[in-house]
């Protein structure tokens, strides 16, 4: 029952309501909205795209995993206290070995990888510690089979190989951000890294493509609003105002 209350509160914050004839049933539309809206709520899907697990971080510095069985949320696992609040949460097959991973970063500089299902701790950055980590993204940006961990730590950007867990690249320039997204926002061949502070970074050539001085917003998402196949950056600020920036055209459109 507690998880249904938490989900109901989150969905209400996102602008929807959980409605079900059976109070133990999950509203799948509401679940999808949570996955789209909240940074620390992630959904694992099967080969057909159906949700099979959802993972979220709470204010007590724990991460929770629930399975979706017959339309109901079934608690599977919970981390011990992580020591500081979560700064990144991604559920994906990091090294492309066919097993889903739960990747967590914390504000105290931890990177932790658990295997979904067994919930075994498969890697932590004990040999390469950081003072802090403020945001995380995961994607394949160098065309090898495995994905890369991309994150900001101590105001530097780092790329880690998802299989070997070694440091591939470290920036000389300082960056600040709480949210990092990846997407092809300028219609070239590679993904860009978008920071909510207004930086657009080329993931292939390790170069800054654009600086938008006001920043994109406190919370950002990528949405194709004009139907041209290239997403825009939609930002929301603490005063609830919305802005839209077209990176391809290099201008604010709203």
WODA-V853100 format. One line per field, one symbol per residue. ss: DSSP state (@ for helix, = for strand, . for the rest). burial: 1 if it has 16 or more other ideal C-beta (glycine too) atoms within 10 Angstrom, else 0. A space follows every 50 residues. Layout:
ss: ???
burial: ???
This chain:
ss: .@@@@@@@@@@@@@..........=..@@@@@@@@@@...=====..... =======.....=======..=======.......=======........ ======....=====.....====........=======........=== ===..======.....====.........====........====...== ==....=====.......=====........=====.....=====.... ==..
burial: 00110011011001010100000001100110111011111111000000 10111110001011111100001000101001000111111111100001 11111111111111110000011010000101111111101000001111 11100011111100100000000010101111111100001111111111 11100000110100111011110000000111111100000011111000 0000
